[in-house]
Amino acid sequence: MEPRTDSRVEDPTERTQTPGESAAEAARRTYVLVDGENVDATLGSSILGRRPRPDERPRWERLIRFAESRWDQPVTGLFFLAVNGELPMSFVQALLAIGYRPVPLMGAPDEKVVDIAIQRTLAALAEREADVMLVSHDGDFLPQMEPLLDGRRVGVVGFGEFRNGGFAELTHRGLETFDLEYDVGAFNTRLSRVRIIPIAEFDPADYL
């Protein structure tokens, strides 16, 4: 068999119309971009103070369901991974099973490959008819997020108290903010967090 010579790099935002789906439905969807390392690091260092156990990590399939129900349209979930050496096949297979497209990346030791890839994907999405949810706390994505606020739906998901303050400055332009625990319900166990509580949400039982 002749080896493949196609050197085309796959565009993670590219998709084709599926059977039974109209052209309009195929054209409009939500892209969920997950910066898994950033969420894991924030959960471990800032909330738990240690490496999260498997049962303490987010149930990522709930994020897909949340995005689908919140904006009432199909979702493409892109999960960006930095890979050093072997591909983490068990995790990749788990992501595929719950509906994500893993985007494994590698580069030079000084390159933040996940950040670079998400920035490029956000820039590519600015040229498409699509809505976007970014799952990260990182302010490095602000320059790419701001141009998306052109009338489309744009959201940022994470732990609200650790989100870069620059995102709050974009809410007046339509940026929606969602909490991974309280809004998405992504965790099986309640996290030990200190946050400002709207009085309408205060429940004394949480403290007794």
Phi and psi restraints in degrees (value plus and minus 20) as a CYANA .aco file:
   2 GLU   PHI     -91.1   -51.1
   2 GLU   PSI     117.0   157.0
   3 PRO   PHI     -86.6   -46.6
   3 PRO   PSI     132.2   172.2
   4 ARG   PHI     -90.5   -50.5
   4 ARG   PSI     117.7   157.7
   5 THR   PHI    -135.0   -95.0
   5 THR   PSI     -16.1    23.9
   6 ASP   PHI     -92.9   -52.9
   6 ASP   PSI      92.6   132.6
   7 SER   PHI    -119.4   -79.4
   7 SER   PSI      -8.9    31.1
   8 ARG   PHI     -82.1   -42.1
   8 ARG   PSI     110.8   150.8
   9 VAL   PHI    -106.2   -66.2
   9 VAL   PSI     108.3   148.3
  10 GLU   PHI     -88.3   -48.3
  10 GLU   PSI     112.5   152.5
  11 ASP   PHI    -106.1   -66.1
  11 ASP   PSI      96.1   136.1
  12 PRO   PHI     -86.8   -46.8
  12 PRO   PSI     -33.4     6.6
  13 THR   PHI    -113.0   -73.0
  13 THR   PSI     -23.1    16.9
  14 GLU   PHI    -102.3   -62.3
  14 GLU   PSI     117.6   157.6
  15 ARG   PHI    -169.6  -129.6
  15 ARG   PSI     143.0   183.0
  16 THR   PHI    -136.0   -96.0
  16 THR   PSI     140.2   180.2
  17 GLN   PHI     -88.1   -48.1
  17 GLN   PSI     112.7   152.7
  18 THR   PHI    -113.8   -73.8
  18 THR   PSI     137.3   177.3
  19 PRO   PHI     -76.4   -36.4
  19 PRO   PSI     115.4   155.4
  20 GLY   PHI      63.2   103.2
  20 GLY   PSI     -21.1    18.9
  21 GLU   PHI    -124.6   -84.6
  21 GLU   PSI     111.3   151.3
  22 SER   PHI     -92.7   -52.7
  22 SER   PSI     144.1   184.1
  23 ALA   PHI     -81.9   -41.9
  23 ALA   PSI     -57.9   -17.9
  24 ALA   PHI     -85.1   -45.1
  24 ALA   PSI     -60.7   -20.7
  25 GLU   PHI     -87.2   -47.2
  25 GLU   PSI     -57.9   -17.9
  26 ALA   PHI     -87.1   -47.1
  26 ALA   PSI     -51.0   -11.0
  27 ALA   PHI     -99.8   -59.8
  27 ALA   PSI     -48.4    -8.4
  28 ARG   PHI    -135.3   -95.3
  28 ARG   PSI      99.9   139.9
  29 ARG   PHI    -177.6  -137.6
  29 ARG   PSI     154.1   194.1
  30 THR   PHI    -121.9   -81.9
  30 THR   PSI     111.5   151.5
  31 TYR   PHI    -122.3   -82.3
  31 TYR   PSI     103.5   143.5
  32 VAL   PHI    -124.1   -84.1
  32 VAL   PSI      96.2   136.2
  33 LEU   PHI    -126.8   -86.8
  33 LEU   PSI      94.6   134.6
  34 VAL   PHI    -125.4   -85.4
  34 VAL   PSI      99.5   139.5
  35 ASP   PHI    -113.5   -73.5
  35 ASP   PSI      58.6    98.6
  36 GLY   PHI     -80.2   -40.2
  36 GLY   PSI     -57.6   -17.6
  37 GLU   PHI     -83.9   -43.9
  37 GLU   PSI     -60.3   -20.3
  38 ASN   PHI     -85.3   -45.3
  38 ASN   PSI     -63.4   -23.4
  39 VAL   PHI     -84.9   -44.9
  39 VAL   PSI     -63.4   -23.4
  40 ASP   PHI     -83.9   -43.9
  40 ASP   PSI     -62.1   -22.1
  41 ALA   PHI     -86.4   -46.4
  41 ALA   PSI     -60.6   -20.6
  42 THR   PHI     -86.0   -46.0
  42 THR   PSI     -63.4   -23.4
  43 LEU   PHI     -80.6   -40.6
  43 LEU   PSI     -65.6   -25.6
  44 GLY   PHI     -93.1   -53.1
  44 GLY   PSI     -72.1   -32.1
  45 SER   PHI    -101.8   -61.8
  45 SER   PSI     -55.2   -15.2
  46 SER   PHI    -117.4   -77.4
  46 SER   PSI     -45.2    -5.2
  47 ILE   PHI    -130.4   -90.4
  47 ILE   PSI     -71.9   -31.9
  48 LEU   PHI    -109.1   -69.1
  48 LEU   PSI     -47.2    -7.2
  49 GLY   PHI      53.9    93.9
  49 GLY   PSI      -0.1    39.9
  50 ARG   PHI    -186.7  -146.7
  50 ARG   PSI     153.7   193.7
  51 ARG   PHI     -87.4   -47.4
  51 ARG   PSI     109.4   149.4
  52 PRO   PHI     -84.2   -44.2
  52 PRO   PSI     120.4   160.4
  53 ARG   PHI     -97.4   -57.4
  53 ARG   PSI     139.7   179.7
  54 PRO   PHI     -73.9   -33.9
  54 PRO   PSI     -57.3   -17.3
  55 ASP   PHI     -96.3   -56.3
  55 ASP   PSI     -28.3    11.7
  56 GLU   PHI    -119.2   -79.2
  56 GLU   PSI     -24.8    15.2
  57 ARG   PHI    -104.4   -64.4
  57 ARG   PSI     140.7   180.7
  58 PRO   PHI     -82.2   -42.2
  58 PRO   PSI     127.4   167.4
  59 ARG   PHI    -109.3   -69.3
  59 ARG   PSI      76.9   116.9
  60 TRP   PHI     -85.7   -45.7
  60 TRP   PSI     -43.8    -3.8
  61 GLU   PHI     -85.1   -45.1
  61 GLU   PSI     -47.2    -7.2
  62 ARG   PHI     -89.4   -49.4
  62 ARG   PSI     -49.1    -9.1
  63 LEU   PHI     -85.8   -45.8
  63 LEU   PSI     -62.1   -22.1
  64 ILE   PHI     -79.7   -39.7
  64 ILE   PSI     -67.6   -27.6
  65 ARG   PHI     -83.4   -43.4
  65 ARG   PSI     -59.1   -19.1
  66 PHE   PHI     -81.8   -41.8
  66 PHE   PSI     -67.8   -27.8
  67 ALA   PHI     -83.0   -43.0
  67 ALA   PSI     -60.2   -20.2
  68 GLU   PHI     -82.0   -42.0
  68 GLU   PSI     -65.2   -25.2
  69 SER   PHI     -96.6   -56.6
  69 SER   PSI     -53.9   -13.9
  70 ARG   PHI     -86.7   -46.7
  70 ARG   PSI     -64.1   -24.1
  71 TRP   PHI    -131.0   -91.0
  71 TRP   PSI     -15.6    24.4
  72 ASP   PHI      32.9    72.9
  72 ASP   PSI      32.4    72.4
  73 GLN   PHI    -180.2  -140.2
  73 GLN   PSI     144.8   184.8
  74 PRO   PHI     -80.6   -40.6
  74 PRO   PSI     135.6   175.6
  75 VAL   PHI    -145.8  -105.8
  75 VAL   PSI     118.0   158.0
  76 THR   PHI    -132.7   -92.7
  76 THR   PSI      97.9   137.9
  77 GLY   PHI    -118.4   -78.4
  77 GLY   PSI     103.5   143.5
  78 LEU   PHI    -133.1   -93.1
  78 LEU   PSI      99.7   139.7
  79 PHE   PHI    -131.6   -91.6
  79 PHE   PSI      92.2   132.2
  80 PHE   PHI    -111.0   -71.0
  80 PHE   PSI     110.9   150.9
  81 LEU   PHI    -149.2  -109.2
  81 LEU   PSI     116.2   156.2
  82 ALA   PHI    -111.1   -71.1
  82 ALA   PSI     105.9   145.9
  83 VAL   PHI    -138.1   -98.1
  83 VAL   PSI     105.6   145.6
  84 ASN   PHI    -135.2   -95.2
  84 ASN   PSI      80.6   120.6
  85 GLY   PHI      74.6   114.6
  85 GLY   PSI    -144.1  -104.1
  86 GLU   PHI     -94.9   -54.9
  86 GLU   PSI     127.4   167.4
  87 LEU   PHI     -90.3   -50.3
  87 LEU   PSI     110.8   150.8
  88 PRO   PHI     -95.3   -55.3
  88 PRO   PSI      62.3   102.3
  89 MET   PHI     -81.0   -41.0
  89 MET   PSI     -58.2   -18.2
  90 SER   PHI     -83.4   -43.4
  90 SER   PSI     -60.9   -20.9
  91 PHE   PHI     -91.0   -51.0
  91 PHE   PSI     -62.0   -22.0
  92 VAL   PHI     -79.6   -39.6
  92 VAL   PSI     -65.0   -25.0
  93 GLN   PHI     -84.6   -44.6
  93 GLN   PSI     -57.6   -17.6
  94 ALA   PHI     -84.0   -44.0
  94 ALA   PSI     -61.6   -21.6
  95 LEU   PHI     -82.9   -42.9
  95 LEU   PSI     -64.7   -24.7
  96 LEU   PHI     -80.8   -40.8
  96 LEU   PSI     -58.5   -18.5
  97 ALA   PHI     -86.4   -46.4
  97 ALA   PSI     -48.4    -8.4
  98 ILE   PHI    -120.9   -80.9
  98 ILE   PSI     -12.5    27.5
  99 GLY   PHI      84.0   124.0
  99 GLY   PSI     -11.4    28.6
 100 TYR   PHI    -112.2   -72.2
 100 TYR   PSI     135.9   175.9
 101 ARG   PHI    -122.1   -82.1
 101 ARG   PSI      86.4   126.4
 102 PRO   PHI     -86.5   -46.5
 102 PRO   PSI     121.6   161.6
 103 VAL   PHI    -142.9  -102.9
 103 VAL   PSI      64.7   104.7
 104 PRO   PHI     -98.9   -58.9
 104 PRO   PSI     115.4   155.4
 105 LEU   PHI    -154.4  -114.4
 105 LEU   PSI     129.1   169.1
 106 MET   PHI    -163.6  -123.6
 106 MET   PSI     137.5   177.5
 107 GLY   PHI    -188.3  -148.3
 107 GLY   PSI    -184.6  -144.6
 108 ALA   PHI     -87.8   -47.8
 108 ALA   PSI     135.3   175.3
 109 PRO   PHI     -76.2   -36.2
 109 PRO   PSI     -49.4    -9.4
 110 ASP   PHI    -112.2   -72.2
 110 ASP   PSI     -15.3    24.7
 111 GLU   PHI    -116.3   -76.3
 111 GLU   PSI     110.8   150.8
 112 LYS   PHI    -108.0   -68.0
 112 LYS   PSI      62.1   102.1
 113 VAL   PHI     -83.4   -43.4
 113 VAL   PSI     -56.1   -16.1
 114 VAL   PHI     -86.2   -46.2
 114 VAL   PSI     -65.1   -25.1
 115 ASP   PHI     -80.0   -40.0
 115 ASP   PSI     -65.6   -25.6
 116 ILE   PHI     -80.3   -40.3
 116 ILE   PSI     -64.6   -24.6
 117 ALA   PHI     -87.3   -47.3
 117 ALA   PSI     -61.0   -21.0
 118 ILE   PHI     -86.7   -46.7
 118 ILE   PSI     -61.3   -21.3
 119 GLN   PHI     -79.7   -39.7
 119 GLN   PSI     -63.1   -23.1
 120 ARG   PHI     -86.5   -46.5
 120 ARG   PSI     -57.6   -17.6
 121 THR   PHI     -88.4   -48.4
 121 THR   PSI     -61.3   -21.3
 122 LEU   PHI     -81.0   -41.0
 122 LEU   PSI     -61.1   -21.1
 123 ALA   PHI     -84.5   -44.5
 123 ALA   PSI     -59.0   -19.0
 124 ALA   PHI     -86.8   -46.8
 124 ALA   PSI     -57.2   -17.2
 125 LEU   PHI     -89.1   -49.1
 125 LEU   PSI     -43.4    -3.4
 126 ALA   PHI     -82.2   -42.2
 126 ALA   PSI     -41.8    -1.8
 127 GLU   PHI    -115.1   -75.1
 127 GLU   PSI     -15.1    24.9
 128 ARG   PHI    -140.5  -100.5
 128 ARG   PSI     137.3   177.3
 129 GLU   PHI    -103.8   -63.8
 129 GLU   PSI      69.9   109.9
 130 ALA   PHI    -176.6  -136.6
 130 ALA   PSI     134.9   174.9
 131 ASP   PHI    -123.4   -83.4
 131 ASP   PSI     138.3   178.3
 132 VAL   PHI    -158.0  -118.0
 132 VAL   PSI     113.5   153.5
 133 MET   PHI    -138.9   -98.9
 133 MET   PSI     101.2   141.2
 134 LEU   PHI    -120.5   -80.5
 134 LEU   PSI     110.4   150.4
 135 VAL   PHI    -128.6   -88.6
 135 VAL   PSI      73.1   113.1
 136 SER   PHI    -192.5  -152.5
 136 SER   PSI     142.6   182.6
 137 HIS   PHI    -129.7   -89.7
 137 HIS   PSI     -19.8    20.2
 138 ASP   PHI    -100.8   -60.8
 138 ASP   PSI     102.6   142.6
 139 GLY   PHI     -90.7   -50.7
 139 GLY   PSI     -29.6    10.4
 140 ASP   PHI     -82.8   -42.8
 140 ASP   PSI     -37.7     2.3
 141 PHE   PHI    -112.5   -72.5
 141 PHE   PSI     -23.4    16.6
 142 LEU   PHI     -78.9   -38.9
 142 LEU   PSI     -62.9   -22.9
 143 PRO   PHI     -81.7   -41.7
 143 PRO   PSI     -48.9    -8.9
 144 GLN   PHI    -107.7   -67.7
 144 GLN   PSI     -44.8    -4.8
 145 MET   PHI     -96.0   -56.0
 145 MET   PSI     -58.3   -18.3
 146 GLU   PHI     -77.6   -37.6
 146 GLU   PSI     -64.6   -24.6
 147 PRO   PHI     -85.5   -45.5
 147 PRO   PSI     -39.7     0.3
 148 LEU   PHI     -92.8   -52.8
 148 LEU   PSI     -37.1     2.9
 149 LEU   PHI    -102.1   -62.1
 149 LEU   PSI      44.0    84.0
 150 ASP   PHI    -135.3   -95.3
 150 ASP   PSI      -0.6    39.4
 151 GLY   PHI      97.1   137.1
 151 GLY   PSI     -38.4     1.6
 152 ARG   PHI     -97.9   -57.9
 152 ARG   PSI     150.1   190.1
 153 ARG   PHI    -107.0   -67.0
 153 ARG   PSI     107.5   147.5
 154 VAL   PHI    -154.5  -114.5
 154 VAL   PSI     112.8   152.8
 155 GLY   PHI    -156.7  -116.7
 155 GLY   PSI     139.2   179.2
 156 VAL   PHI    -147.9  -107.9
 156 VAL   PSI     114.7   154.7
 157 VAL   PHI    -140.7  -100.7
 157 VAL   PSI     118.4   158.4
 158 GLY   PHI     151.2   191.2
 158 GLY   PSI    -175.7  -135.7
 159 PHE   PHI    -115.0   -75.0
 159 PHE   PSI      94.9   134.9
 160 GLY   PHI     -74.8   -34.8
 160 GLY   PSI     -57.3   -17.3
 161 GLU   PHI     -93.3   -53.3
 161 GLU   PSI     -33.3     6.7
 162 PHE   PHI    -133.0   -93.0
 162 PHE   PSI     -17.1    22.9
 163 ARG   PHI     -91.6   -51.6
 163 ARG   PSI     119.1   159.1
 164 ASN   PHI     -74.4   -34.4
 164 ASN   PSI     115.0   155.0
 165 GLY   PHI     -81.3   -41.3
 165 GLY   PSI     -40.5    -0.5
 166 GLY   PHI     -84.1   -44.1
 166 GLY   PSI     -46.6    -6.6
 167 PHE   PHI     -87.4   -47.4
 167 PHE   PSI     -57.0   -17.0
 168 ALA   PHI     -80.7   -40.7
 168 ALA   PSI     -52.7   -12.7
 169 GLU   PHI     -90.2   -50.2
 169 GLU   PSI     -35.5     4.5
 170 LEU   PHI    -115.8   -75.8
 170 LEU   PSI     -25.3    14.7
 171 THR   PHI     -85.9   -45.9
 171 THR   PSI     -50.5   -10.5
 172 HIS   PHI     -89.1   -49.1
 172 HIS   PSI     -34.2     5.8
 173 ARG   PHI    -117.7   -77.7
 173 ARG   PSI     -16.7    23.3
 174 GLY   PHI      94.3   134.3
 174 GLY   PSI     -22.8    17.2
 175 LEU   PHI     -85.1   -45.1
 175 LEU   PSI     108.0   148.0
 176 GLU   PHI    -116.5   -76.5
 176 GLU   PSI     122.1   162.1
 177 THR   PHI    -138.4   -98.4
 177 THR   PSI     115.6   155.6
 178 PHE   PHI    -150.4  -110.4
 178 PHE   PSI     120.6   160.6
 179 ASP   PHI    -113.6   -73.6
 179 ASP   PSI     110.7   150.7
 180 LEU   PHI     -83.8   -43.8
 180 LEU   PSI     -51.3   -11.3
 181 GLU   PHI    -109.8   -69.8
 181 GLU   PSI     -73.8   -33.8
 182 TYR   PHI     -98.6   -58.6
 182 TYR   PSI     -57.6   -17.6
 183 ASP   PHI    -110.2   -70.2
 183 ASP   PSI     -68.2   -28.2
 184 VAL   PHI     -98.9   -58.9
 184 VAL   PSI     -51.1   -11.1
 185 GLY   PHI      47.0    87.0
 185 GLY   PSI      22.7    62.7
 186 ALA   PHI    -103.1   -63.1
 186 ALA   PSI     -23.2    16.8
 187 PHE   PHI    -137.0   -97.0
 187 PHE   PSI     126.7   166.7
 188 ASN   PHI    -103.2   -63.2
 188 ASN   PSI     -44.3    -4.3
 189 THR   PHI    -139.4   -99.4
 189 THR   PSI     131.0   171.0
 190 ARG   PHI     -94.5   -54.5
 190 ARG   PSI     109.5   149.5
 191 LEU   PHI    -105.0   -65.0
 191 LEU   PSI     129.2   169.2
 192 SER   PHI    -106.6   -66.6
 192 SER   PSI      75.0   115.0
 193 ARG   PHI    -145.5  -105.5
 193 ARG   PSI     129.4   169.4
 194 VAL   PHI    -132.0   -92.0
 194 VAL   PSI      98.1   138.1
 195 ARG   PHI    -162.7  -122.7
 195 ARG   PSI     142.0   182.0
 196 ILE   PHI     -93.9   -53.9
 196 ILE   PSI     107.1   147.1
 197 ILE   PHI    -127.5   -87.5
 197 ILE   PSI      99.9   139.9
 198 PRO   PHI     -78.6   -38.6
 198 PRO   PSI     114.5   154.5
 199 ILE   PHI     -77.9   -37.9
 199 ILE   PSI     -50.3   -10.3
 200 ALA   PHI     -85.2   -45.2
 200 ALA   PSI     -42.2    -2.2
 201 GLU   PHI    -119.5   -79.5
 201 GLU   PSI     -23.8    16.2
 202 PHE   PHI     -91.3   -51.3
 202 PHE   PSI     108.2   148.2
 203 ASP   PHI    -145.6  -105.6
 203 ASP   PSI      91.7   131.7
 204 PRO   PHI     -76.7   -36.7
 204 PRO   PSI     -47.7    -7.7
 205 ALA   PHI     -80.8   -40.8
 205 ALA   PSI     -44.4    -4.4
 206 ASP   PHI     -87.7   -47.7
 206 ASP   PSI     -37.4     2.6
 207 TYR   PHI    -137.4   -97.4
 207 TYR   PSI     -20.3    19.7
